[in-house]
Amino acid sequence: MSLEATTFAVIPFEYGVLEPGRDSLACAKCPRRAGIRGGGRTPRMSQRPELSSFSLAPNPASTPASAPGPAPKPRQAPQRIPPWLERSELFLRVLLRMYIGLAICYVPWSRMFWDQNPLFVEFPTLGIYAASGMVRGLVSGLGLLNLWIAFHDAFRHWDG
């Protein structure tokens, strides 16, 4: 089948439905729209409300008791996270913080990770600063701080 033999149907895309009783002819009251679409009016959305939606007053206390229409549904309380899920999240968070804290405490004093680091070999000036005891102590202090936060978090939430 060749492309010339195929015919394509063009379906017009409309943004809305014409309002009842209105046609698409030019409106004499709307001179600014006279040049759009060859003098025709643009189709407008119908202003009919949806049957499934209803509006609520901003403050339920201000609504009179005998208001017409459907009664609003009472709000449901948000679902609470199960305690076992909160406990497991706390356990994993504390475990991860302890692991990271121990790793950060150990790495500055390890010959394999700190002294033979490819980054420090590539940039000798950075390696000189990293070899100082003050930088190693500062990094280890950050690891100890991470451990302290992990233990504080575990004991704060511990019910005993």
Secondary structure, DSSP 8 states (H G I E B T S, - for coil): --TTT---------SS---TT--SS--TT-GGGTTGGGG-----------SS-----SSGGGS-TT-SS-------------HHHHHHHHHHHHHHHHHHHHHHHHGGG-IIIIIT-HHHHH-HHHHHHHTSHHHHHHHHHHHHHHHHHHHHHHHHS---
